[in-house]
Amino acid sequence: MKSELVADGVSAEDGFSVEKPDVSVVVPVYNEVESLPLLLEAIASALVGSSYTYEIICVDDGSRDGSAELLKQLALVRHDLRAVLLRRNYGQTAAMAAGFYYAVGKAVVTLDGDLQNDPADIPLLLAKLAEGYDLVSGWRKKRQDAAVTRLLPSKIANWLIGRVTGVKLHDYGCSLKAYRTELVQDMHLYGELHRFLPALAFIEGARITEMPVRHHPRRFGKSKYGLWRTFRVLMDLLTIWFMKTFLTRPMHVFGLFGLGSIALGMVIGLYLTFLKLMGASIGDRPLLILAVLLLVTGVQLFVFGLLAELLMRTYHESQGRPIYRVREVIGQNIK
């Protein structure tokens, strides 16, 4: 992971190189104008003098406090900074996806723009990544946030996400993470899936670990998060569960429920037919409506499964995206 070459007279004394850097530091920014100058200096201080060359990519997510204007000015005078300005506020997931798109480093580190994450932890994350991991997630072991509105919901969410996804981490919500670049290039982010990046990485076959990182109280402004996120987290969690379990075989879930519904409807229908043959009246029985409903629902679920299979195949084939991920190929007689 460390830089081994300085080519064509490019100096790495200040940690910045016009060649492909060792690390791209991606920072989503939303109304953090007071924090930005201090954050950029802290990132540079953490990486300058290390053996890592770097670039900083700040993605402004439609800020209204002058953050975008400040980033424009700073990007003109700082050779290590690239400012990506989104047209409006799309959300943190979109900002991180934009940062991943423009990152050219061999590794990618993400952190928040509010100075609560400590840039001094970046070299430690990169060192851990170099041990052979694909993703190193930060764990705010001594988190400096309100207990009721932030810490308690976070603990519940971390436990629930770990149970559903099978990826058990202490702190899913920590933005300070290090990734191998090829991993983030394989992940496509939508909605608000940035909270579930370790789970998405697990789907891609990544080796994941976590390590304690420092966490500081917020110095400027106020938090953009609140309890209103709970519903979104639950909906995204269901999406992740489905992707993890049935992404390449959606017929297994729709078809299973569809066939079960059809079978139950047929059993009830046969029972009602038997009663009819015995002379009983079945026209006013709720079971008749239930049998018809189960049969119709079962057929619909089965058809949904077929359509989902077609969409899945279109998704993979149109992008040339294989359903597997190769970690390593050993030997010379290879394609």
Buried (B, 14 or more C-beta within 10 A) or exposed (E): BEBEEEEEEEEBEBBBBEBEBBBBBBBBBBBBBBBBEEBBEBBBEBBBEBBBBBBBBBBBBBBEEEBBEBBEEBBEEBEBBBBBBBEEBBBBBBBBBBBBEEBEBBBBBBBBBBBBBBBBBBBBBBBBBEEEBBBBBBBBBEBEBEEEEBBEBBBEBBEBBBEBBEBBBBBBBBBBBBBBBBBBEBBEBEBBBBBBBBBBBBBBEBBBBBBBBBBEEBEEBEEBBEEEBEEEBEEBBEBBBEBBBBEBBBBEBBBBBBBEBBEBBBEBBEEBEEBEEEEEEBEEBEEBEBBEEBBEBBBEBBEBBBEBBEEBEEEBEEEEEEEEEEEEEEEEEEE
